């Protein structure tokens, strides 16, 4: 420990700011007033009923989120979301079972909400889905009945 450094909360923040100054890459742009969010919906029964390992379920969510970004890479919202690398916002919600996840996917398709329904292979089991990044207010009405994933 350096004697000239103070490790009080304010001192740590000031020291961190000196080392890591805010810039365009770390702070959301001031020109954008909308909040882009990528929603991921995971089947909660995979853990609670089917006893899948937590790591396997997290992997499914990662696959779906990555696939949704890849499939919609050239979309302007996706590009804006990726440009704010250090301030990406994701929300992970839970669907109770396969039927509810499939029903949500059908609703999203009907409403032209771009998403990727992730199917675990080779079993062909729908495990989760991820939307491309959207302004929260655009997609939140379709997801408001879902709870945060636990």
Buried (B, 14 or more C-beta within 10 A) or exposed (E): EEEEEEEEEEEEEEBEEEEEEEEEEEEEEEEEEEEBBBBBBBBBBBBEEEEBEEEEBBBBBBBBBEBBBEBBEEBEBBEBBEBBEEBBBEBBBBBBBBEBBBEBBEEBEEEEBBBBBBBBEEEEBBBBBBBBBBBBEBBEEBBEEBEEBE
